[in-house]
């Protein structure tokens, strides 16, 4: 155990979310300005550190290089499904029975397991209601001599009710040189009998087009609205074309989990779809002064705040 004592100045400049330490307060303010920490980030029930995603929290607790003390406590009374910390081993056993039966845990088990092909895609007439929306997310592994070329390796589609419509591992046409396991969770054996890229591309395109030729797709036709993060890049890697008029909410949701990415974009789309969107002269979101509460003109005020206060306004 490390018994070194932090200096009061270093402790003062410690991020209240990720615990990263800085020599100067202005460096901590810069970190908060660009990190976009949130109270919604998963939190370790032992050390209270906040992680970027559920996957990074899992790495923190039981990954290859976990936090030693957190790992020790978790192994004794932590739930491996929802990562909650219980008061005792007996409480953990009681919790696991309910956790395994909950819908949320079933979804987690579904996502975390080494899923094979799940195909519930159907072509329909699309009549009687407006265009249906589907959320698309994928995982990229690396190709090329340095592993920097993105190769399509796993795909997930989710409907408006957050049900998985299609999931499959996909075998790229190019040799994989970096599986990026620390962020993708993909190993070589998962792709050994995976669906060929061209087959996955054809199935997905047929489903989202819903019987319409690509060149005939229009906003009020039968084709489905596609929502997700980085769709331009995903479609390019798939070798698939889809009209931009049918693409919505190209956002990012932290370190990638396919199901969570699909659900996040679908929830945003459904929420925004029902609202009236007026054309108003809001300040440009691209202006750094308007991105969060850490505008440079507040620098003096921000440097006089505590790390906890900075996190509150993040």
Buried (B, 14 or more C-beta within 10 A) or exposed (E): EEEEEEEEEEEBBBBBBBBEBBEEBEEBBBBBBEBBBEEEBBBBBBEEBBBBBBBBBBBBBBBEEBBEEBBEBBEEBBBBBBBBBBEEEEBBEEBBEEBEEEEEBEBBEEBBEEBEBBBEBEEEEBEEEEBBBBBBBBBBBBBBEEBEBBBBBBBBBBBBEBEBBBBBBBBBEEEBBBBBEEBBBBEEEBBEEBBEBEEBBEBBBEBBBBBBEEEEBEEEBBBBBBBBBBBEEBBEBBEBEBBEEBBBBBBEBBBBBBBBBBBBBBBBBBEEBEEEEEEEEEEEEEEEEEEBEBBEEBBEEBEEBEBEEBBEEB
